[in-house]
Amino acid sequence: MKELRRILIEPKRLYKNNRTLELVKLLKSEYHYLSRVIRLKNGEHFLVLDGCGNLWLAELADSNYLRLKSQLEDSNLVKIKTPLICLAVVIPKNGFDDILRMTSEIGVDKIQPLTSLRCEVNIKNSKDRWRNIIRESVELSERLWQPELFEPLQFEDWLNTLSSNSLYSIATTRQSHLPHLMSYLESSYQNQDMIWVVIGPEGGWTENELLAANQFGLTYVQLGDSILRTSTAAIVSIESISSWRRGP
């Protein structure tokens, strides 16, 4: 059986009056991907997902449209796994694209970019690229849920948005007797809706930032014996939480 490739299209382009449209207009980039990258011809089938748990069979109608072969009510809705896996990470000078790509493939559900005192990056005009990276990662990894990407916030401003039914940890180094992230999850999870891990800048957290994190109830954790760069730490932490969530 021929493998069917996937393409992600936002729900607002697929639905009208709570029903899926039969014909959906394609963006130029989408038609290029379908016709040039995976070399589909008119009438050939592929899969469409909306990033919200739905998946439909579709066919390429022409250079401007795809035709859905099934309706909204025909989709086998896949519920999102819980607890949600959430990453708050200070944007590094290099490697943030890798963080978005790899954590989206591994299973992150929410991504909060942060800035901090030791973060000096220019994020202007980056957001569209970031969203495209997440979209491509979802299509490649065959996930049905697209991670939510928030607007960048300064670390201490983000602390003021914390919710009561979430579990929060912050990775740090050079402190003895810290629990490993996995041990912390095993001992502290009590059916919270979301599990957050916070990853700091390449230069490390400032003392005031760590004090603020502690005041807001974040638990210090470690990710192992080695000192990791921001991008590595983010990927390792999301894999750890994803592995824990898959466990018994």
Accessible surface in RSA format (square Angstrom, percent):
REM  Atomic radii and reference values for relative SASA: ProtOr
REM  Chains: A
REM  Algorithm: Lee & Richards
REM  Probe-radius: 1.40
REM  Slices: 20
REM RES _ NUM      All-atoms   Total-Side   Main-Chain    Non-polar    All polar
REM                ABS   REL    ABS   REL    ABS   REL    ABS   REL    ABS   REL
RES MET A   1   230.48 119.4 141.53  93.7  88.95 211.8 118.02 100.3 112.46 149.0
RES LYS A   2   141.62  69.1 120.89  74.2  20.73  49.3 104.01  93.6  37.61  40.1
RES GLU A   3   123.10  70.7 103.90  78.6  19.20  45.7  49.40  95.6  73.70  60.2
RES LEU A   4    42.85  23.9  33.41  23.9   9.44  23.7  34.20  24.0   8.65  23.3
RES ARG A   5   105.63  44.4 102.41  52.2   3.22   7.7  23.73  32.4  81.90  49.6
RES ARG A   6    37.15  15.6  33.29  17.0   3.86   9.2   1.15   1.6  36.00  21.8
RES ILE A   7     4.15   2.4   4.15   3.1   0.00   0.0   4.15   3.0   0.00   0.0
RES LEU A   8     0.74   0.4   0.74   0.5   0.00   0.0   0.74   0.5   0.00   0.0
RES ILE A   9     0.00   0.0   0.00   0.0   0.00   0.0   0.00   0.0   0.00   0.0
RES GLU A  10    50.45  29.0  50.26  38.0   0.19   0.5  29.04  56.2  21.41  17.5
RES PRO A  11    40.49  29.5  40.46  36.9   0.03   0.1  40.49  33.4   0.00   0.0
RES LYS A  12   177.58  86.6 144.60  88.7  32.98  78.5  97.28  87.6  80.30  85.5
RES ARG A  13    50.98  21.4  41.63  21.2   9.35  22.3  40.37  55.2  10.61   6.4
RES LEU A  14     0.00   0.0   0.00   0.0   0.00   0.0   0.00   0.0   0.00   0.0
RES TYR A  15    59.20  27.6  45.32  25.8  13.88  36.1  44.02  33.1  15.18  18.7
RES LYS A  16   135.80  66.3 125.24  76.8  10.56  25.1  73.21  65.9  62.59  66.7
RES ASN A  17   129.25  89.1  98.15  94.9  31.10  74.9  35.61  85.7  93.64  90.5
RES ASN A  18   131.40  90.6 116.62 112.7  14.79  35.6  26.28  63.3 105.12 101.6
RES ARG A  19   125.47  52.7 125.20  63.8   0.27   0.6  50.48  69.0  74.99  45.4
RES THR A  20     8.53   6.1   0.00   0.0   8.53  20.3   0.00   0.0   8.53  12.9
RES LEU A  21    62.64  34.9  60.19  43.1   2.46   6.2  62.64  44.0   0.00   0.0
RES GLU A  22   102.23  58.7  94.46  71.5   7.78  18.5  26.50  51.3  75.73  61.8
RES LEU A  23    80.54  44.9  67.73  48.5  12.81  32.2  67.73  47.6  12.81  34.5
RES VAL A  24     3.32   2.2   1.91   1.7   1.41   3.4   3.32   2.9   0.00   0.0
RES LYS A  25   131.15  64.0 123.16  75.6   7.99  19.0  66.68  60.0  64.48  68.7
RES LEU A  26    12.17   6.8   0.02   0.0  12.15  30.5   0.12   0.1  12.05  32.4
RES LEU A  27    94.28  52.5  91.24  65.3   3.04   7.6  94.10  66.1   0.18   0.5
RES LYS A  28   192.83  94.1 179.37 110.1  13.46  32.0 127.32 114.6  65.52  69.8
RES SER A  29    80.72  68.2  64.78  86.5  15.94  36.7  56.32 119.9  24.41  34.2
RES GLU A  30    12.67   7.3  10.45   7.9   2.22   5.3  11.97  23.1   0.70   0.6
RES TYR A  31    64.33  30.0  64.33  36.6   0.00   0.0  34.47  25.9  29.86  36.8
RES HIS A  32   102.86  56.2 101.22  70.4   1.64   4.2  67.65  69.7  35.21  41.0
RES TYR A  33    50.45  23.6  50.31  28.6   0.14   0.4  42.91  32.2   7.54   9.3
RES LEU A  34     1.09   0.6   1.09   0.8   0.00   0.0   1.09   0.8   0.00   0.0
RES SER A  35    20.70  17.5   9.50  12.7  11.20  25.8   9.26  19.7  11.44  16.0
RES ARG A  36   162.21  68.1 152.39  77.7   9.82  23.4  30.19  41.3 132.02  80.0
RES VAL A  37    85.85  56.5  60.71  55.0  25.14  60.6  65.43  56.9  20.42  55.4
RES ILE A  38    27.93  15.9   5.34   4.0  22.59  54.4  11.71   8.4  16.22  44.0
RES ARG A  39   180.08  75.6 167.06  85.2  13.02  31.0  55.65  76.1 124.43  75.4
RES LEU A  40    16.06   8.9   9.40   6.7   6.67  16.8   9.40   6.6   6.67  17.9
RES LYS A  41   146.67  71.6 142.21  87.3   4.46  10.6 103.55  93.2  43.12  45.9
RES ASN A  42    96.40  66.5  70.70  68.3  25.71  61.9  25.13  60.5  71.27  68.9
RES GLY A  43    41.95  51.7   0.00   N/A  41.95  51.7  25.46  69.9  16.49  36.9
RES GLU A  44    60.55  34.8  55.81  42.2   4.74  11.3  26.03  50.3  34.52  28.2
RES HIS A  45    74.13  40.5  64.47  44.8   9.66  24.7  39.87  41.1  34.25  39.9
RES PHE A  46     1.02   0.5   1.02   0.6   0.00   0.0   1.02   0.6   0.00   0.0
RES LEU A  47    29.34  16.3  29.34  21.0   0.00   0.0  29.34  20.6   0.00   0.0
RES VAL A  48     0.00   0.0   0.00   0.0   0.00   0.0   0.00   0.0   0.00   0.0
RES LEU A  49     0.00   0.0   0.00   0.0   0.00   0.0   0.00   0.0   0.00   0.0
RES ASP A  50     2.37   1.7   0.31   0.3   2.06   4.9   0.00   0.0   2.37   2.4
RES GLY A  51     5.47   6.7   0.00   N/A   5.47   6.7   0.73   2.0   4.73  10.6
RES CYS A  52    51.81  39.2  49.29  55.0   2.52   5.9  14.19  35.9  37.63  40.6
RES GLY A  53     0.00   0.0   0.00   N/A   0.00   0.0   0.00   0.0   0.00   0.0
RES ASN A  54    15.91  11.0  15.91  15.4   0.00   0.0   0.00   0.0  15.91  15.4
RES LEU A  55    46.22  25.7  35.51  25.4  10.71  26.9  35.51  24.9  10.71  28.8
RES TRP A  56     3.14   1.3   0.27   0.1   2.88   6.8   3.14   1.7   0.00   0.0
RES LEU A  57    59.09  32.9  55.82  39.9   3.27   8.2  55.82  39.2   3.27   8.8
RES ALA A  58     0.00   0.0   0.00   0.0   0.00   0.0   0.00   0.0   0.00   0.0
RES GLU A  59    21.56  12.4  21.56  16.3   0.00   0.0   0.00   0.0  21.56  17.6
RES LEU A  60     2.14   1.2   1.63   1.2   0.51   1.3   1.63   1.1   0.51   1.4
RES ALA A  61    23.74  21.8   5.07   7.8  18.67  42.5   7.78  11.0  15.96  42.3
RES ASP A  62    59.58  41.7  59.58  59.3   0.00   0.0  24.29  57.2  35.28  35.2
RES SER A  63    58.21  49.2  48.55  64.8   9.66  22.3  25.06  53.4  33.15  46.4
RES ASN A  64    74.93  51.7  74.77  72.3   0.16   0.4   1.89   4.6  73.04  70.6
RES TYR A  65    77.58  36.2  77.58  44.1   0.00   0.0  40.37  30.3  37.20  45.9
RES LEU A  66     0.00   0.0   0.00   0.0   0.00   0.0   0.00   0.0   0.00   0.0
RES ARG A  67    73.85  31.0  73.85  37.6   0.00   0.0  13.77  18.8  60.08  36.4
RES LEU A  68     5.97   3.3   0.00   0.0   5.97  15.0   0.00   0.0   5.97  16.1
RES LYS A  69   100.33  48.9  64.57  39.6  35.76  85.1  31.95  28.8  68.38  72.8
RES SER A  70    26.65  22.5  22.73  30.3   3.92   9.0  23.16  49.3   3.49   4.9
RES GLN A  71    44.71  25.0  44.71  32.7   0.00   0.0  18.79  40.0  25.92  19.7
RES LEU A  72    48.19  26.8  43.03  30.8   5.16  13.0  43.03  30.2   5.16  13.9
RES GLU A  73   110.03  63.2  73.10  55.3  36.94  87.9  65.99 127.6  44.04  36.0
RES ASP A  74    84.79  59.4  58.30  58.0  26.49  62.6  19.83  46.7  64.96  64.8
RES SER A  75    17.82  15.1   0.20   0.3  17.62  40.6   2.89   6.2  14.93  20.9
RES ASN A  76   132.36  91.3 119.22 115.2  13.15  31.7  35.91  86.4  96.45  93.2
RES LEU A  77   104.41  58.2  78.08  55.9  26.34  66.2  78.08  54.8  26.34  70.9
RES VAL A  78    71.16  46.8  67.68  61.3   3.48   8.4  71.16  61.8   0.00   0.0
RES LYS A  79   173.69  84.7 158.75  97.4  14.94  35.6 103.41  93.1  70.28  74.9
RES ILE A  80    58.49  33.3  47.51  35.4  10.97  26.4  48.01  34.6  10.47  28.4
RES LYS A  81   128.82  62.8 120.13  73.7   8.70  20.7  84.77  76.3  44.05  46.9
RES THR A  82    96.54  68.7  75.51  76.5  21.03  50.1  42.70  57.4  53.83  81.4
RES PRO A  83     9.06   6.6   8.64   7.9   0.41   1.5   9.05   7.5   0.01   0.1
RES LEU A  84    30.19  16.8  30.18  21.6   0.01   0.0  30.18  21.2   0.01   0.0
RES ILE A  85     0.24   0.1   0.24   0.2   0.00   0.0   0.24   0.2   0.00   0.0
RES CYS A  86     0.00   0.0   0.00   0.0   0.00   0.0   0.00   0.0   0.00   0.0
RES LEU A  87     0.00   0.0   0.00   0.0   0.00   0.0   0.00   0.0   0.00   0.0
RES ALA A  88     0.00   0.0   0.00   0.0   0.00   0.0   0.00   0.0   0.00   0.0
RES VAL A  89     0.00   0.0   0.00   0.0   0.00   0.0   0.00   0.0   0.00   0.0
RES VAL A  90     0.07   0.0   0.07   0.1   0.00   0.0   0.07   0.1   0.00   0.0
RES ILE A  91     7.03   4.0   5.06   3.8   1.97   4.8   5.06   3.6   1.97   5.3
RES PRO A  92     7.01   5.1   0.08   0.1   6.93  25.2   3.52   2.9   3.49  21.7
RES LYS A  93   168.85  82.4 143.51  88.1  25.34  60.3  85.89  77.3  82.96  88.4
RES ASN A  94   118.35  81.6 104.68 101.2  13.67  32.9  38.23  92.0  80.12  77.4
RES GLY A  95    23.64  29.2   0.00   N/A  23.64  29.2  12.02  33.0  11.63  26.0
RES PHE A  96    10.61   5.3   8.40   5.2   2.21   5.7   8.40   5.1   2.21   6.3
RES ASP A  97    41.76  29.3  40.43  40.2   1.34   3.2  15.39  36.2  26.37  26.3
RES ASP A  98    59.47  41.7  59.36  59.1   0.12   0.3   4.23  10.0  55.24  55.1
RES ILE A  99     0.00   0.0   0.00   0.0   0.00   0.0   0.00   0.0   0.00   0.0
RES LEU A 100     0.00   0.0   0.00   0.0   0.00   0.0   0.00   0.0   0.00   0.0
RES ARG A 101    91.34  38.4  91.34  46.6   0.00   0.0  33.16  45.3  58.18  35.3
RES MET A 102    81.95  42.4  81.34  53.8   0.61   1.5  68.29  58.1  13.66  18.1
RES THR A 103     0.00   0.0   0.00   0.0   0.00   0.0   0.00   0.0   0.00   0.0
RES SER A 104     0.00   0.0   0.00   0.0   0.00   0.0   0.00   0.0   0.00   0.0
RES GLU A 105    61.46  35.3  45.81  34.7  15.65  37.3  10.25  19.8  51.21  41.8
RES ILE A 106    50.07  28.5  28.96  21.6  21.11  50.9  35.50  25.6  14.56  39.5
RES GLY A 107     6.68   8.2   0.00   N/A   6.68   8.2   6.68  18.3   0.00   0.0
RES VAL A 108     0.00   0.0   0.00   0.0   0.00   0.0   0.00   0.0   0.00   0.0
RES ASP A 109     9.22   6.5   3.63   3.6   5.59  13.2   2.47   5.8   6.74   6.7
RES LYS A 110    38.15  18.6  38.15  23.4   0.00   0.0  10.83   9.8  27.32  29.1
RES ILE A 111     0.00   0.0   0.00   0.0   0.00   0.0   0.00   0.0   0.00   0.0
RES GLN A 112     6.94   3.9   6.94   5.1   0.00   0.0   0.00   0.0   6.94   5.3
RES PRO A 113     0.00   0.0   0.00   0.0   0.00   0.0   0.00   0.0   0.00   0.0
RES LEU A 114     0.00   0.0   0.00   0.0   0.00   0.0   0.00   0.0   0.00   0.0
RES THR A 115    39.11  27.8  39.11  39.6   0.00   0.0  29.83  40.1   9.28  14.0
RES SER A 116    10.24   8.7   0.00   0.0  10.24  23.6   1.96   4.2   8.28  11.6
RES LEU A 117   137.45  76.5 115.50  82.6  21.96  55.2 121.73  85.5  15.72  42.3
RES ARG A 118   119.30  50.1  96.13  49.0  23.16  55.1  29.93  40.9  89.36  54.2
RES CYS A 119    19.61  14.8   0.68   0.8  18.92  44.5   3.89   9.9  15.71  16.9
RES GLU A 120   156.03  89.6 128.19  97.0  27.84  66.3  52.41 101.4 103.62  84.6
RES VAL A 121    44.85  29.5  11.19  10.1  33.66  81.1  19.41  16.9  25.44  69.0
RES ASN A 122   126.58  87.3  95.62  92.4  30.96  74.5  38.10  91.7  88.47  85.5
RES ILE A 123    42.31  24.1  40.07  29.9   2.24   5.4  40.36  29.1   1.95   5.3
RES LYS A 124   156.07  76.1 134.09  82.3  21.98  52.3  85.29  76.8  70.78  75.4
RES ASN A 125   130.66  90.1  92.80  89.7  37.85  91.1  38.54  92.8  92.12  89.0
RES SER A 126     9.81   8.3   9.79  13.1   0.02   0.0   0.02   0.0   9.79  13.7
RES LYS A 127    71.55  34.9  71.06  43.6   0.49   1.2  32.43  29.2  39.11  41.7
RES ASP A 128   104.14  72.9 100.42  99.9   3.72   8.8  31.00  73.0  73.13  72.9
RES ARG A 129   110.02  46.2 106.20  54.1   3.82   9.1  58.52  80.0  51.50  31.2
RES TRP A 130     5.49   2.2   5.49   2.7   0.00   0.0   4.72   2.5   0.76   1.2
RES ARG A 131   110.00  46.2 106.30  54.2   3.70   8.8  54.37  74.3  55.63  33.7
RES ASN A 132    77.72  53.6  77.65  75.0   0.07   0.2  14.12  34.0  63.60  61.5
RES ILE A 133    12.40   7.1  11.54   8.6   0.87   2.1  11.96   8.6   0.44   1.2
RES ILE A 134     4.10   2.3   4.10   3.1   0.00   0.0   4.10   3.0   0.00   0.0
RES ARG A 135    48.99  20.6  48.99  25.0   0.00   0.0  21.64  29.6  27.36  16.6
RES GLU A 136   107.09  61.5 103.31  78.2   3.78   9.0  35.41  68.5  71.69  58.5
RES SER A 137     3.13   2.6   1.25   1.7   1.88   4.3   1.71   3.6   1.42   2.0
RES VAL A 138     0.00   0.0   0.00   0.0   0.00   0.0   0.00   0.0   0.00   0.0
RES GLU A 139    22.61  13.0  16.02  12.1   6.59  15.7   4.73   9.1  17.88  14.6
RES LEU A 140   126.69  70.6 103.67  74.2  23.02  57.9 110.62  77.7  16.08  43.3
RES SER A 141    40.66  34.4   9.37  12.5  31.29  72.1  19.33  41.2  21.33  29.9
RES GLU A 142    82.03  47.1  66.67  50.4  15.36  36.6  16.89  32.7  65.13  53.2
RES ARG A 143    37.98  15.9  31.62  16.1   6.37  15.2  23.63  32.3  14.35   8.7
RES LEU A 144    26.97  15.0  21.37  15.3   5.60  14.1  21.37  15.0   5.60  15.1
RES TRP A 145    64.92  26.1  64.09  31.0   0.82   1.9  64.09  34.2   0.82   1.3
RES GLN A 146    65.01  36.4  47.27  34.5  17.74  42.2   4.57   9.7  60.44  45.8
RES PRO A 147     7.11   5.2   0.00   0.0   7.11  25.8   0.84   0.7   6.27  38.9
RES GLU A 148    80.82  46.4  74.89  56.7   5.93  14.1  35.55  68.8  45.28  37.0
RES LEU A 149    32.20  17.9   8.55   6.1  23.65  59.5   8.55   6.0  23.65  63.7
RES PHE A 150    64.94  32.5  58.57  36.3   6.37  16.6  62.30  37.8   2.65   7.6
RES GLU A 151    92.30  53.0  86.09  65.1   6.21  14.8  60.07 116.2  32.23  26.3
RES PRO A 152    25.96  18.9   8.94   8.2  17.02  61.9   9.25   7.6  16.71 103.9
RES LEU A 153    62.08  34.6  58.25  41.7   3.83   9.6  62.06  43.6   0.01   0.0
RES GLN A 154    70.31  39.3  64.95  47.5   5.36  12.8  38.98  83.0  31.33  23.8
RES PHE A 155     0.00   0.0   0.00   0.0   0.00   0.0   0.00   0.0   0.00   0.0
RES GLU A 156    71.80  41.2  69.53  52.6   2.27   5.4  18.30  35.4  53.51  43.7
RES ASP A 157    80.28  56.2  75.93  75.6   4.34  10.3  14.51  34.1  65.77  65.6
RES TRP A 158     7.32   2.9   7.32   3.5   0.00   0.0   1.44   0.8   5.87   9.5
RES LEU A 159     1.26   0.7   0.35   0.3   0.91   2.3   0.35   0.2   0.91   2.5
RES ASN A 160   109.23  75.3  76.53  74.0  32.69  78.7  26.48  63.7  82.75  80.0
RES THR A 161    84.59  60.2  55.15  55.9  29.44  70.2  57.55  77.3  27.04  40.9
RES LEU A 162    41.62  23.2  13.44   9.6  28.19  70.9  14.60  10.3  27.03  72.7
RES SER A 163    50.88  43.0  36.92  49.3  13.96  32.1  44.02  93.7   6.86   9.6
RES SER A 164   122.40 103.4  79.65 106.3  42.75  98.5  58.18 123.9  64.22  90.0
RES ASN A 165    68.10  47.0  65.96  63.7   2.14   5.2  27.40  65.9  40.71  39.3
RES SER A 166    12.79  10.8   0.21   0.3  12.58  29.0   0.00   0.0  12.79  17.9
RES LEU A 167    16.68   9.3  16.16  11.6   0.53   1.3  16.54  11.6   0.14   0.4
RES TYR A 168    21.45  10.0  17.97  10.2   3.48   9.1  12.98   9.8   8.47  10.4
RES SER A 169     0.64   0.5   0.57   0.8   0.07   0.2   0.00   0.0   0.64   0.9
RES ILE A 170     0.00   0.0   0.00   0.0   0.00   0.0   0.00   0.0   0.00   0.0
RES ALA A 171    12.72  11.7   7.84  12.1   4.88  11.1   7.95  11.2   4.77  12.6
RES THR A 172    15.76  11.2   7.80   7.9   7.96  19.0   5.61   7.5  10.15  15.3
RES THR A 173    61.95  44.1  49.49  50.2  12.45  29.7  37.48  50.3  24.47  37.0
RES ARG A 174   205.22  86.2 154.77  78.9  50.45 120.1  79.28 108.3 125.94  76.3
RES GLN A 175    70.71  39.5  51.35  37.5  19.36  46.1  27.14  57.8  43.57  33.0
RES SER A 176    89.89  76.0  60.62  80.9  29.27  67.4  44.15  94.0  45.74  64.1
RES HIS A 177   183.23 100.1 138.25  96.1  44.98 115.1 104.95 108.2  78.28  91.1
RES LEU A 178    30.57  17.0  18.81  13.5  11.76  29.6  18.99  13.3  11.57  31.1
RES PRO A 179    53.72  39.2  42.83  39.0  10.89  39.6  53.61  44.3   0.11   0.7
RES HIS A 180    55.92  30.6  52.63  36.6   3.28   8.4  38.98  40.2  16.94  19.7
RES LEU A 181     0.09   0.1   0.09   0.1   0.00   0.0   0.09   0.1   0.00   0.0
RES MET A 182    62.87  32.6  62.77  41.5   0.10   0.2  62.87  53.5   0.00   0.0
RES SER A 183    62.98  53.2  54.60  72.9   8.38  19.3  28.34  60.4  34.64  48.5
RES TYR A 184    15.73   7.3  13.89   7.9   1.85   4.8  11.34   8.5   4.40   5.4
RES LEU A 185     0.66   0.4   0.24   0.2   0.42   1.1   0.24   0.2   0.42   1.1
RES GLU A 186   127.02  72.9  97.89  74.1  29.13  69.4  39.01  75.5  88.01  71.9
RES SER A 187    91.01  76.9  53.61  71.6  37.40  86.1  50.83 108.2  40.18  56.3
RES SER A 188    32.78  27.7  23.15  30.9   9.63  22.2  13.65  29.1  19.13  26.8
RES TYR A 189    62.55  29.2  43.38  24.7  19.17  49.9  30.44  22.9  32.11  39.6
RES GLN A 190   141.62  79.2 119.94  87.7  21.68  51.6  35.43  75.4 106.19  80.5
RES ASN A 191   124.49  85.8 109.31 105.6  15.18  36.6  26.29  63.3  98.20  94.9
RES GLN A 192    27.95  15.6  25.48  18.6   2.47   5.9   5.97  12.7  21.98  16.7
RES ASP A 193    82.26  57.6  77.60  77.2   4.66  11.0  23.06  54.3  59.21  59.0
RES MET A 194    36.81  19.1  36.81  24.4   0.00   0.0  35.06  29.8   1.75   2.3
RES ILE A 195     1.10   0.6   1.10   0.8   0.00   0.0   1.10   0.8   0.00   0.0
RES TRP A 196    14.44   5.8  13.85   6.7   0.60   1.4  12.97   6.9   1.47   2.4
RES VAL A 197     0.00   0.0   0.00   0.0   0.00   0.0   0.00   0.0   0.00   0.0
RES VAL A 198     0.00   0.0   0.00   0.0   0.00   0.0   0.00   0.0   0.00   0.0
RES ILE A 199     4.75   2.7   4.73   3.5   0.02   0.1   4.75   3.4   0.00   0.0
RES GLY A 200     9.44  11.6   0.00   N/A   9.44  11.6   3.69  10.1   5.75  12.9
RES PRO A 201    10.92   8.0   1.59   1.5   9.33  33.9   2.22   1.8   8.70  54.1
RES GLU A 202    98.92  56.8  64.81  49.0  34.11  81.2  48.59  94.0  50.32  41.1
RES GLY A 203    52.36  64.6   0.00   N/A  52.36  64.6  31.29  85.9  21.07  47.2
RES GLY A 204    29.20  36.0   0.00   N/A  29.20  36.0  29.13  79.9   0.07   0.2
RES TRP A 205    23.06   9.3   6.68   3.2  16.38  38.4   6.02   3.2  17.03  27.6
RES THR A 206    14.95  10.6  14.65  14.8   0.30   0.7  13.10  17.6   1.85   2.8
RES GLU A 207   134.80  77.4 123.89  93.7  10.91  26.0  46.61  90.2  88.19  72.0
RES ASN A 208   107.48  74.1 102.75  99.3   4.72  11.4  20.27  48.8  87.21  84.3
RES GLU A 209     5.89   3.4   5.89   4.5   0.00   0.0   4.85   9.4   1.03   0.8
RES LEU A 210    28.41  15.8  28.41  20.3   0.00   0.0  28.41  19.9   0.00   0.0
RES LEU A 211    90.65  50.5  90.05  64.4   0.59   1.5  90.05  63.2   0.59   1.6
RES ALA A 212    14.36  13.2  13.15  20.3   1.21   2.8  13.87  19.5   0.49   1.3
RES ALA A 213     0.00   0.0   0.00   0.0   0.00   0.0   0.00   0.0   0.00   0.0
RES ASN A 214    86.30  59.5  76.24  73.7  10.06  24.2   3.71   8.9  82.58  79.8
RES GLN A 215   144.67  80.9 106.42  77.8  38.25  91.1  41.25  87.8 103.42  78.4
RES PHE A 216    90.47  45.3  66.39  41.1  24.08  62.7  72.84  44.2  17.62  50.4
RES GLY A 217    56.78  70.0   0.00   N/A  56.78  70.0  34.71  95.3  22.07  49.4
RES LEU A 218     4.50   2.5   0.09   0.1   4.41  11.1   0.09   0.1   4.41  11.9
RES THR A 219    48.17  34.3  43.47  44.1   4.70  11.2  27.75  37.3  20.42  30.9
RES TYR A 220    40.93  19.1  37.24  21.2   3.68   9.6  31.43  23.6   9.49  11.7
RES VAL A 221     0.00   0.0   0.00   0.0   0.00   0.0   0.00   0.0   0.00   0.0
RES GLN A 222    49.17  27.5  49.03  35.8   0.15   0.3  17.04  36.3  32.14  24.4
RES LEU A 223    25.08  14.0   9.11   6.5  15.97  40.2   9.21   6.5  15.87  42.7
RES GLY A 224    36.64  45.2   0.00   N/A  36.64  45.2  22.47  61.7  14.16  31.7
RES ASP A 225   156.56 109.7 117.56 117.0  39.00  92.2  41.98  98.8 114.58 114.3
RES SER A 226    76.47  64.6  61.44  82.0  15.03  34.6  29.44  62.7  47.03  65.9
RES ILE A 227   102.32  58.2  75.73  56.4  26.59  64.1  75.73  54.5  26.59  72.2
RES LEU A 228    57.17  31.8  35.07  25.1  22.09  55.5  37.42  26.3  19.75  53.2
RES ARG A 229   159.35  66.9 148.39  75.6  10.96  26.1  29.57  40.4 129.78  78.7
RES THR A 230     4.20   3.0   1.06   1.1   3.14   7.5   2.14   2.9   2.06   3.1
RES SER A 231    12.84  10.8  12.84  17.1   0.00   0.0   2.40   5.1  10.43  14.6
RES THR A 232    51.84  36.9  49.50  50.2   2.35   5.6  33.61  45.1  18.23  27.6
RES ALA A 233     8.84   8.1   8.84  13.6   0.00   0.0   8.84  12.5   0.00   0.0
RES ALA A 234     0.00   0.0   0.00   0.0   0.00   0.0   0.00   0.0   0.00   0.0
RES ILE A 235    35.27  20.1  35.27  26.3   0.00   0.0  35.27  25.4   0.00   0.0
RES VAL A 236    52.40  34.5  49.34  44.7   3.06   7.4  52.02  45.2   0.38   1.0
RES SER A 237     0.00   0.0   0.00   0.0   0.00   0.0   0.00   0.0   0.00   0.0
RES ILE A 238     0.00   0.0   0.00   0.0   0.00   0.0   0.00   0.0   0.00   0.0
RES GLU A 239    71.52  41.1  71.52  54.1   0.00   0.0  40.57  78.5  30.95  25.3
RES SER A 240    16.16  13.7  12.18  16.2   3.98   9.2   4.08   8.7  12.08  16.9
RES ILE A 241     0.28   0.2   0.28   0.2   0.00   0.0   0.28   0.2   0.00   0.0
RES SER A 242     5.15   4.4   4.99   6.7   0.16   0.4   0.00   0.0   5.15   7.2
RES SER A 243    41.91  35.4  35.73  47.7   6.18  14.2   6.23  13.3  35.68  50.0
RES TRP A 244    39.03  15.7  27.12  13.1  11.91  28.0  24.27  12.9  14.76  23.9
RES ARG A 245    43.39  18.2  21.49  11.0  21.90  52.1  11.65  15.9  31.74  19.2
RES ARG A 246   146.00  61.3 109.53  55.8  36.47  86.8  62.41  85.3  83.59  50.7
RES GLY A 247    34.98  43.1   0.00   N/A  34.98  43.1  19.36  53.1  15.61  35.0
RES PRO A 248   192.15 140.0 114.02 103.9  78.14 284.0 156.40 129.1  35.75 222.2
END  Absolute sums over single chains surface
CHAIN  1 A    13548.7      10986.0       2562.7       6778.9       6769.8
END  Absolute sums over all chains
TOTAL         13548.7      10986.0       2562.7       6778.9       6769.8
